[in-house]
């Protein structure tokens, strides 16, 4: 298995410490945009519920 060099370790640590911020939607950074998109998808799922719940609710 290939070990990470110091630059790669810093990059991984930098990404792993990020948390969602509303400003990420307008960011030029791809990882921040991805974090914002993922946050939106998770939020939508929690709001709408799962497909199984929707089927159960509509019976």
Wavefront OBJ file of the C-alpha trace (Angstrom):
o trace
v 0.000 0.000 0.000
v 1.338 3.406 -0.949
v 1.907 5.777 1.950
v 0.918 9.417 1.736
v 3.648 12.002 1.631
v 3.485 15.098 3.854
v 1.706 17.242 1.267
v -1.008 14.641 0.714
v -1.521 14.191 4.470
v -2.025 17.938 4.904
v -4.521 18.014 2.038
v -6.479 15.127 3.571
v -6.460 16.742 7.003
v -7.628 20.038 5.505
v -10.596 18.398 3.777
v -11.510 16.228 6.757
v -11.850 19.212 9.088
v -14.338 21.132 6.928
v -17.931 21.509 8.035
v -20.877 22.864 6.084
v -21.253 26.622 5.845
v -23.997 28.351 3.798
v -21.301 30.319 1.961
v -20.068 27.061 0.389
v -22.808 27.291 -2.259
v -20.975 30.278 -3.769
v -17.457 28.952 -3.191
v -14.924 28.380 -5.973
v -13.556 25.378 -4.069
v -14.878 22.051 -5.421
v -14.838 20.297 -2.053
v -16.837 23.120 -0.446
v -19.378 23.066 -3.293
v -19.645 19.292 -2.920
v -20.156 19.640 0.814
v -22.953 22.158 0.230
v -24.626 19.875 -2.324
v -24.374 16.857 -0.020
v -25.795 18.899 2.852
v -28.732 19.916 0.668
v -29.418 16.311 -0.377
v -29.327 15.042 3.201
v -31.528 17.896 4.364
v -34.072 17.138 1.619
v -34.113 13.459 2.569
v -34.738 14.254 6.234
v -37.463 16.727 5.306
v -39.255 14.528 2.782
v -38.599 11.149 4.361
v -37.808 7.914 2.590
v -39.763 6.367 -0.272
v -40.883 3.598 2.079
v -42.367 6.178 4.453
v -44.156 7.931 1.591
v -45.698 4.643 0.406
v -46.785 3.802 3.952
v -48.269 7.274 4.451
v -50.265 7.125 1.194
v -52.039 3.805 1.979
l 1 2 3 4 5 6 7 8 9 10 11 12 13 14 15 16 17 18 19 20 21 22 23 24 25 26 27 28 29 30 31 32 33 34 35 36 37 38 39 40 41 42 43 44 45 46 47 48 49 50 51 52 53 54 55 56 57 58 59
